[in-house]
Amino acid sequence: MKPYYRDCTINDALLVAKNLLPEDRREMEGLGYNPLILPVLISDSDTAQCFFNEDGEIAGLGGIRPDHRPHVGQAYMLATPAIKKHPREFIRRATEWLSEQRKYRLLWNIACAENKFHHKLMRYWGFKGIQTIYPPPFYKPYIQVVKLCVPEQK
């Protein structure tokens, strides 16, 4: 089966929540979130996609939540252990999906300073770290990242 992505469902979000990579789980819990909030996260998103590997397993999900500011969105990506089977395919599909997003001029998020895999992916996708913050409830260090998305000129 060829790797692919499609709109994420509530059931997909629950599967990902139950099978998160340990570092992604720690990142969520460090912000005071239980992974079972993923169905709410995807329903609150403008776009939420599930990424599947060659074996048909969910490798992760990603999406963009609209910000209160116009043309600004909070991008997120969470993965399962299935990503480790074919990481390049996951990265290709996520890169393809990110390049299709035209609604936003700025994307942002925060990532746990300890999650080196996320930092590597975000740099690959063009995000830049701008500052270290210490959000409640545990005040652990997180890196705030942004990506400018300039629309193509016609």
Backbone as a chain_set.jsonl record, in Angstrom:
{"seq": "MKPYYRDCTINDALLVAKNLLPEDRREMEGLGYNPLILPVLISDSDTAQCFFNEDGEIAGLGGIRPDHRPHVGQAYMLATPAIKKHPREFIRRATEWLSEQRKYRLLWNIACAENKFHHKLMRYWGFKGIQTIYPPPFYKPYIQVVKLCVPEQK", "coords": {"N": [[0.844, -1.177, 0.0], [0.483, 2.214, -0.77], [1.849, 5.002, 1.004], [-0.282, 7.472, 2.497], [-2.456, 10.316, 3.105], [-5.358, 11.553, 4.82], [-8.514, 13.151, 5.694], [-8.855, 13.501, 9.177], [-10.546, 11.475, 11.556], [-12.717, 11.241, 14.452], [-12.38, 8.708, 15.615], [-9.847, 8.066, 14.573], [-8.305, 9.968, 15.914], [-8.614, 9.1, 18.548], [-7.313, 6.624, 18.384], [-4.683, 7.477, 17.841], [-4.228, 8.927, 20.19], [-4.154, 6.874, 22.084], [-1.877, 5.585, 21.319], [0.384, 7.23, 21.264], [3.722, 8.444, 20.595], [6.163, 8.175, 23.158], [7.624, 10.592, 23.687], [5.971, 12.533, 22.525], [3.708, 12.237, 24.093], [4.744, 13.043, 26.593], [5.267, 15.688, 25.961], [2.682, 16.775, 25.546], [1.528, 16.243, 28.089], [3.202, 17.77, 29.665], [2.23, 20.259, 29.243], [-0.068, 20.128, 30.571], [-2.109, 18.686, 29.39], [-4.235, 15.928, 28.695], [-3.762, 13.175, 26.559], [-6.19, 12.219, 25.549], [-7.63, 14.375, 24.761], [-7.356, 14.795, 22.12], [-9.498, 14.215, 20.162], [-11.105, 16.5, 20.543], [-9.306, 18.488, 19.855], [-8.895, 17.994, 17.082], [-11.471, 18.437, 16.137], [-11.717, 21.106, 16.582], [-10.072, 22.17, 14.765], [-9.115, 23.774, 11.725], [-8.217, 22.315, 9.643], [-7.473, 18.921, 9.732], [-5.447, 16.145, 9.522], [-4.786, 12.651, 8.956], [-1.971, 10.615, 8.814], [-0.8, 7.896, 7.051], [1.188, 4.92, 7.012], [3.107, 2.657, 4.872], [2.127, 0.19, 5.623], [-0.468, 0.644, 6.212], [-0.94, 1.645, 8.723], [-1.688, 4.146, 11.197], [0.516, 6.714, 11.248], [0.671, 9.167, 12.311], [-0.889, 12.313, 13.212], [-1.905, 15.529, 12.089], [-2.529, 19.054, 12.029], [-4.134, 22.287, 11.7], [-5.044, 24.783, 13.83], [-7.255, 27.488, 13.899], [-6.179, 30.741, 14.807], [-6.867, 33.519, 17.016], [-6.122, 35.75, 15.667], [-6.248, 37.199, 12.404], [-5.5, 35.135, 9.57], [-3.592, 33.588, 10.88], [-2.361, 30.611, 12.276], [-2.301, 27.773, 14.494], [-0.136, 25.288, 14.154], [0.068, 21.758, 14.403], [1.474, 18.531, 15.178], [1.428, 15.151, 15.804], [2.731, 11.97, 16.668], [2.748, 8.352, 16.217], [4.227, 5.19, 17.257], [4.4, 3.913, 14.78], [5.48, 5.668, 12.974], [8.172, 5.312, 13.022], [8.761, 3.152, 11.451], [8.725, 3.909, 8.749], [9.932, 6.642, 8.435], [10.709, 8.598, 6.544], [8.714, 8.572, 4.594], [6.498, 9.479, 6.03], [7.382, 12.077, 6.589], [7.564, 13.1, 3.983], [4.838, 13.003, 3.134], [3.659, 14.696, 5.05], [5.032, 17.053, 4.485], [4.141, 17.551, 1.891], [1.398, 17.955, 2.431], [1.559, 20.228, 4.129], [2.555, 22.114, 2.321], [0.34, 22.576, 0.78], [-1.296, 24.213, 2.212], [-2.864, 27.207, 2.141], [-4.27, 29.186, 3.382], [-3.166, 30.51, 5.528], [-0.917, 33.014, 6.754], [0.919, 32.978, 8.711], [2.23, 30.46, 10.73], [2.353, 28.832, 13.882], [3.644, 27.362, 16.934], [4.417, 25.59, 20.01], [7.101, 23.636, 21.272], [8.324, 21.041, 23.299], [11.404, 21.572, 24.836], [13.023, 19.384, 25.131], [12.281, 17.586, 23.172], [13.784, 16.514, 20.678], [13.319, 15.332, 18.178], [10.966, 16.594, 17.246], [11.943, 19.208, 16.965], [13.807, 18.887, 14.93], [12.134, 18.074, 12.792], [10.502, 20.374, 12.559], [12.35, 22.354, 11.83], [13.08, 21.31, 9.339], [10.673, 21.664, 7.991], [10.622, 24.393, 7.784], [10.094, 25.999, 9.99], [11.014, 28.357, 12.516], [12.77, 28.709, 15.542], [11.925, 31.016, 18.038], [11.88, 31.851, 20.695], [12.398, 30.817, 24.121], [10.01, 29.554, 26.291], [8.163, 29.175, 29.388], [5.643, 27.52, 30.064], [2.638, 27.166, 32.123], [1.255, 24.078, 33.441], [3.557, 23.105, 34.636], [5.845, 24.477, 34.069], [8.004, 23.815, 32.414], [10.725, 24.013, 30.028], [9.839, 25.2, 26.817], [10.068, 25.581, 23.311], [9.18, 28.257, 21.338], [7.935, 28.33, 18.095], [7.832, 29.582, 14.724], [6.48, 30.048, 11.424], [6.671, 31.733, 8.458], [4.335, 32.111, 5.919], [4.243, 32.78, 2.776], [1.999, 33.746, 0.37], [1.737, 32.453, -2.995], [2.548, 34.464, -5.813], [0.456, 35.553, -8.42]], "CA": [[0.0, 0.0, 0.0], [1.225, 3.466, -0.84], [1.527, 5.913, 2.111], [-1.244, 8.497, 2.121], [-3.093, 11.04, 4.197], [-6.762, 11.883, 4.591], [-9.121, 13.851, 6.825], [-8.811, 12.751, 10.433], [-11.837, 11.261, 12.212], [-12.66, 11.128, 15.908], [-11.786, 7.4, 15.903], [-8.411, 8.175, 14.298], [-7.706, 10.749, 16.998], [-8.561, 8.236, 19.728], [-6.238, 5.646, 18.147], [-3.405, 8.171, 18.018], [-4.106, 9.256, 21.615], [-3.805, 5.655, 22.82], [-0.6, 5.05, 20.821], [1.352, 8.311, 21.048], [5.122, 8.267, 20.949], [6.374, 8.653, 24.532], [8.045, 11.995, 23.724], [4.798, 13.358, 22.241], [2.865, 12.163, 25.294], [5.373, 13.907, 27.602], [5.104, 17.076, 25.52], [1.297, 17.155, 25.856], [1.306, 16.23, 29.529], [3.961, 18.893, 30.215], [1.364, 21.443, 29.124], [-1.268, 19.868, 31.365], [-3.15, 18.07, 28.566], [-4.344, 14.484, 28.573], [-3.865, 12.863, 25.123], [-7.568, 11.966, 25.13], [-8.221, 15.621, 24.261], [-7.132, 14.863, 20.662], [-10.721, 14.403, 19.369], [-11.525, 17.908, 20.651], [-8.328, 19.255, 19.087], [-9.136, 17.9, 15.637], [-12.762, 19.045, 15.789], [-11.517, 22.545, 16.689], [-9.095, 22.53, 13.739], [-9.563, 24.144, 10.387], [-7.863, 21.146, 8.859], [-6.788, 17.881, 10.504], [-5.152, 15.028, 8.627], [-4.104, 11.465, 9.474], [-0.935, 10.156, 7.901], [-0.708, 6.439, 7.116], [2.416, 4.379, 6.432], [2.939, 1.634, 3.829], [1.405, -0.942, 6.186], [-1.827, 1.073, 6.515], [-1.039, 2.07, 10.122], [-1.618, 5.593, 11.413], [1.834, 7.134, 11.711], [0.494, 10.402, 13.066], [-1.914, 13.25, 12.754], [-1.487, 16.93, 12.119], [-3.568, 19.982, 11.641], [-3.955, 23.711, 11.983], [-6.154, 25.407, 14.559], [-7.275, 28.931, 13.67], [-5.815, 31.626, 15.905], [-7.794, 34.652, 17.081], [-5.625, 36.756, 14.731], [-6.528, 36.788, 11.022], [-4.459, 34.481, 8.767], [-2.603, 32.976, 11.766], [-2.831, 29.312, 12.736], [-1.435, 26.957, 15.343], [0.114, 24.001, 13.5], [0.453, 20.701, 15.339], [1.765, 17.227, 14.603], [1.673, 14.137, 16.84], [3.052, 10.717, 15.978], [2.675, 7.054, 16.891], [5.433, 4.408, 16.953], [4.409, 3.508, 13.367], [6.31, 6.614, 12.212], [9.565, 4.846, 13.018], [8.932, 2.144, 10.397], [8.985, 4.59, 7.473], [9.886, 8.071, 8.774], [10.83, 9.473, 5.361], [7.408, 8.662, 3.938], [5.688, 10.369, 6.858], [7.878, 13.447, 6.383], [7.164, 13.505, 2.623], [3.395, 13.263, 3.101], [3.387, 15.894, 5.859], [5.579, 18.19, 3.733], [3.182, 17.757, 0.796], [0.186, 18.538, 3.012], [1.864, 21.588, 4.597], [2.721, 22.997, 1.159], [-0.988, 22.846, 0.216], [-2.033, 25.129, 3.088], [-2.761, 28.555, 1.58], [-5.127, 30.109, 4.133], [-2.444, 31.159, 6.619], [0.324, 33.747, 6.491], [1.844, 32.651, 9.794], [1.928, 29.285, 11.539], [3.156, 28.839, 15.108], [3.371, 26.393, 17.993], [5.514, 25.434, 20.953], [7.546, 22.247, 21.378], [9.154, 20.789, 24.469], [12.823, 21.746, 24.523], [13.66, 18.062, 25.15], [11.806, 16.773, 22.052], [14.697, 16.8, 19.567], [12.698, 14.899, 16.928], [10.077, 17.673, 16.794], [12.744, 20.35, 16.517], [14.387, 18.523, 13.633], [11.053, 18.146, 11.804], [10.057, 21.758, 12.356], [13.381, 23.038, 11.036], [12.941, 20.797, 7.975], [9.477, 22.264, 7.404], [10.783, 25.839, 7.658], [9.782, 26.733, 11.218], [12.167, 28.924, 13.206], [12.6, 28.936, 16.973], [12.101, 32.437, 18.329], [12.131, 32.096, 22.11], [12.088, 29.763, 25.082], [8.987, 29.959, 27.246], [7.961, 28.224, 30.482], [4.192, 27.579, 30.294], [2.083, 26.383, 33.219], [1.306, 24.078, 34.903], [4.808, 22.558, 35.168], [6.885, 25.466, 33.79], [9.146, 23.21, 31.73], [11.076, 24.834, 28.863], [9.293, 24.928, 25.493], [10.561, 26.504, 22.289], [8.128, 28.792, 20.475], [8.379, 28.303, 16.7], [6.952, 30.247, 13.762], [6.788, 29.886, 10.001], [5.981, 32.667, 7.581], [3.797, 31.44, 4.733], [3.966, 33.827, 1.803], [1.219, 33.19, -0.745], [2.335, 32.568, -4.325], [2.092, 35.572, -6.645], [-0.107, 35.08, -9.7]], "C": [[0.89, 1.241, 0.0], [0.86, 4.348, 0.368], [0.599, 7.03, 1.63], [-1.696, 9.264, 3.351], [-4.518, 11.376, 3.803], [-7.275, 12.636, 5.812], [-9.168, 12.934, 8.042], [-10.217, 12.637, 11.021], [-11.621, 11.21, 13.726], [-12.004, 9.795, 16.3], [-10.279, 7.396, 15.654], [-7.706, 8.886, 15.46], [-7.598, 9.909, 18.272], [-7.465, 7.178, 19.592], [-4.862, 6.275, 18.362], [-3.182, 8.468, 19.502], [-3.657, 8.047, 22.436], [-2.409, 5.142, 22.461], [0.456, 6.121, 20.57], [2.777, 7.861, 21.339], [5.324, 8.806, 22.366], [6.778, 10.131, 24.612], [6.891, 12.948, 23.407], [3.846, 13.383, 23.438], [3.424, 13.097, 26.378], [5.182, 15.383, 27.247], [3.693, 17.575, 25.841], [1.07, 17.268, 27.358], [2.063, 17.359, 30.223], [3.202, 20.203, 30.147], [0.053, 21.266, 29.885], [-2.401, 19.225, 30.594], [-3.082, 16.553, 28.637], [-4.465, 14.181, 27.077], [-5.294, 12.586, 24.645], [-8.305, 13.235, 24.702], [-8.078, 15.724, 22.733], [-8.42, 14.952, 19.836], [-11.245, 15.84, 19.415], [-10.603, 18.776, 19.808], [-8.627, 19.19, 17.596], [-10.474, 18.523, 15.247], [-12.687, 20.57, 15.843], [-10.585, 23.064, 15.59], [-9.768, 22.889, 12.43], [-9.318, 22.968, 9.446], [-7.125, 20.176, 9.775], [-6.651, 16.653, 9.619], [-4.506, 13.89, 9.398], [-3.158, 10.991, 8.388], [-0.715, 8.666, 8.128], [0.575, 5.965, 6.448], [2.078, 3.291, 5.403], [2.154, 0.419, 4.308], [-0.045, -0.595, 6.537], [-2.037, 1.495, 7.962], [-0.996, 3.592, 10.209], [-0.253, 5.923, 11.997], [1.732, 8.42, 12.528], [-0.665, 11.203, 12.546], [-1.369, 14.656, 12.887], [-2.629, 17.809, 11.677], [-3.19, 21.409, 11.959], [-5.218, 24.213, 12.657], [-6.124, 26.897, 14.281], [-6.938, 29.691, 14.955], [-6.849, 32.753, 15.952], [-7.366, 35.783, 16.148], [-5.894, 36.294, 13.298], [-5.29, 36.206, 10.336], [-3.323, 33.882, 9.607], [-3.183, 31.663, 12.275], [-1.806, 28.611, 13.6], [-1.312, 25.578, 14.701], [0.52, 22.984, 14.559], [0.65, 19.392, 14.594], [2.088, 16.289, 15.758], [1.828, 12.793, 16.151], [2.882, 9.5, 16.879], [3.98, 6.3, 16.598], [5.516, 3.95, 15.498], [5.25, 4.448, 12.511], [7.733, 6.095, 12.062], [9.826, 3.778, 11.96], [9.344, 2.785, 9.075], [8.97, 6.108, 7.701], [9.955, 8.988, 7.559], [9.495, 9.642, 4.652], [6.473, 9.595, 4.719], [6.09, 11.821, 6.602], [7.48, 13.953, 5.005], [5.682, 13.867, 2.565], [3.049, 14.529, 3.886], [3.895, 17.151, 5.158], [4.628, 18.558, 2.596], [1.932, 18.458, 1.322], [0.438, 19.982, 3.467], [1.968, 22.561, 3.429], [1.386, 23.361, 0.517], [-1.776, 23.874, 1.032], [-1.812, 26.568, 2.635], [-3.501, 29.616, 2.405], [-4.349, 30.974, 5.129], [-1.186, 31.875, 6.144], [1.379, 33.441, 7.538], [1.336, 31.416, 10.519], [2.847, 29.316, 12.752], [2.804, 27.634, 15.967], [4.503, 26.452, 18.989], [5.841, 23.947, 21.021], [8.469, 22.134, 22.585], [10.629, 20.872, 24.062], [13.545, 20.402, 24.451], [13.303, 17.207, 23.936], [12.606, 17.097, 20.785], [14.111, 16.404, 18.208], [11.773, 15.988, 16.378], [10.871, 18.861, 16.279], [13.348, 20.097, 15.141], [13.327, 18.616, 12.525], [10.649, 19.584, 11.514], [11.075, 22.57, 11.57], [13.276, 22.609, 9.568], [11.764, 21.461, 7.263], [9.525, 23.783, 7.363], [10.37, 26.651, 8.874], [11.084, 27.207, 11.852], [11.836, 29.101, 14.672], [12.843, 30.405, 17.282], [12.338, 32.738, 19.802], [11.822, 30.857, 22.933], [11.074, 30.324, 26.06], [8.81, 28.846, 28.279], [6.48, 28.219, 30.857], [3.753, 26.751, 31.509], [1.492, 25.084, 32.661], [2.652, 23.638, 35.476], [6.012, 23.445, 34.903], [8.174, 24.843, 33.249], [9.475, 24.064, 30.507], [10.466, 24.298, 27.56], [9.835, 25.987, 24.543], [9.369, 26.956, 21.447], [8.692, 28.875, 19.056], [7.343, 28.994, 15.811], [7.421, 29.926, 12.348], [5.979, 30.924, 9.234], [5.578, 31.937, 6.322], [3.386, 32.526, 3.728], [3.191, 33.212, 0.648], [1.938, 33.407, -2.083], [1.722, 33.743, -5.076], [1.584, 35.034, -7.966], [0.112, 36.085, -10.788]], "O": [[1.912, 1.297, 0.685], [-0.315, 4.435, 0.724], [0.692, 7.473, 0.486], [-1.365, 8.911, 4.483], [-4.849, 11.472, 2.621], [-6.585, 12.753, 6.825], [-9.481, 11.748, 7.937], [-10.988, 13.596, 10.986], [-10.49, 11.144, 14.207], [-11.173, 9.755, 17.206], [-9.52, 6.803, 16.42], [-6.649, 8.453, 15.921], [-6.604, 9.997, 18.991], [-6.772, 6.868, 20.561], [-3.987, 5.677, 18.988], [-2.078, 8.283, 20.014], [-2.872, 8.185, 23.373], [-1.824, 4.357, 23.208], [1.339, 5.926, 19.735], [3.016, 7.019, 22.204], [4.705, 9.805, 22.732], [6.325, 10.846, 25.506], [6.832, 14.049, 23.954], [3.255, 14.416, 23.754], [2.675, 13.847, 27.003], [4.962, 16.219, 28.123], [3.532, 18.682, 26.355], [0.5, 18.245, 27.843], [1.617, 17.856, 31.258], [3.486, 21.14, 30.893], [-0.822, 22.131, 29.853], [-3.537, 19.206, 31.069], [-1.999, 15.968, 28.638], [-5.209, 14.874, 26.383], [-5.575, 12.708, 23.453], [-9.474, 13.175, 24.324], [-8.624, 16.644, 22.124], [-8.443, 15.713, 18.869], [-11.773, 16.337, 18.42], [-11.059, 19.694, 19.125], [-8.616, 20.216, 16.916], [-10.606, 19.075, 14.154], [-13.501, 21.252, 15.221], [-10.341, 24.267, 15.5], [-10.834, 22.38, 12.085], [-10.128, 22.679, 8.566], [-6.235, 20.589, 10.518], [-7.629, 16.182, 9.039], [-3.775, 14.113, 10.363], [-3.499, 10.968, 7.206], [-0.475, 8.227, 9.253], [1.006, 6.531, 5.443], [0.909, 3.044, 5.107], [1.576, -0.305, 3.497], [-0.77, -1.423, 7.088], [-3.174, 1.685, 8.394], [-0.347, 4.249, 9.395], [0.095, 5.477, 13.091], [2.608, 8.719, 13.339], [-1.332, 10.83, 11.58], [-0.484, 14.927, 13.698], [-3.574, 17.356, 11.032], [-2.087, 21.699, 12.422], [-6.319, 24.083, 12.123], [-5.071, 27.521, 14.413], [-7.367, 29.314, 16.045], [-7.626, 32.914, 15.011], [-8.159, 36.681, 15.865], [-5.778, 35.103, 13.01], [-4.18, 36.713, 10.497], [-2.216, 33.691, 9.103], [-4.351, 31.601, 12.659], [-0.601, 28.823, 13.461], [-2.263, 24.797, 14.704], [1.235, 23.317, 15.504], [0.076, 19.17, 13.528], [2.932, 16.602, 16.597], [1.142, 12.506, 15.17], [2.871, 9.595, 18.107], [4.763, 6.746, 15.759], [6.606, 3.627, 15.025], [5.69, 4.063, 11.428], [8.415, 6.405, 11.085], [10.978, 3.522, 11.608], [10.207, 2.265, 8.367], [8.075, 6.79, 7.203], [9.324, 10.045, 7.547], [9.178, 10.727, 4.164], [5.75, 10.398, 4.129], [5.233, 12.686, 6.422], [7.097, 15.114, 4.864], [5.311, 14.905, 2.017], [2.237, 15.338, 3.437], [3.255, 18.2, 5.229], [4.346, 19.735, 2.369], [1.463, 19.432, 0.733], [-0.385, 20.861, 3.213], [1.522, 23.703, 3.531], [1.303, 24.348, -0.214], [-2.817, 24.351, 0.58], [-0.701, 27.089, 2.733], [-3.364, 30.811, 2.144], [-4.816, 32.042, 5.526], [-0.483, 31.402, 5.251], [2.575, 33.614, 7.302], [0.161, 31.332, 10.879], [3.988, 29.771, 12.662], [1.789, 26.973, 15.746], [5.431, 27.249, 18.851], [4.963, 23.101, 20.848], [9.284, 23.017, 22.851], [11.033, 20.297, 23.052], [14.572, 20.29, 23.781], [13.96, 16.195, 23.692], [12.154, 17.861, 19.932], [14.375, 17.063, 17.203], [11.794, 16.273, 15.181], [10.509, 19.457, 15.265], [13.391, 20.991, 14.296], [13.587, 19.165, 11.454], [10.475, 19.965, 10.357], [10.699, 23.389, 10.731], [13.371, 23.441, 8.666], [11.848, 21.782, 6.077], [8.551, 24.409, 6.944], [10.301, 27.878, 8.796], [12.119, 26.55, 11.743], [10.757, 29.581, 15.019], [13.841, 30.979, 16.847], [12.932, 33.764, 20.134], [11.086, 29.97, 22.502], [11.245, 31.421, 26.592], [9.252, 27.717, 28.069], [6.091, 28.837, 31.848], [4.401, 25.771, 31.876], [1.249, 25.021, 31.456], [2.878, 23.779, 36.678], [7.089, 23.203, 35.447], [9.279, 25.278, 33.575], [8.603, 24.767, 29.996], [10.565, 23.111, 27.249], [10.034, 27.14, 24.925], [8.635, 26.127, 20.908], [9.776, 29.415, 18.836], [6.147, 28.991, 16.104], [8.58, 29.586, 12.11], [4.755, 30.982, 9.349], [6.383, 31.224, 5.724], [2.307, 33.109, 3.835], [3.662, 32.267, 0.016], [2.643, 34.398, -2.277], [0.519, 33.987, -4.983], [2.206, 34.158, -8.567], [-0.294, 35.859, -11.928]]}, "num_chains": 1, "name": "protein.A"}
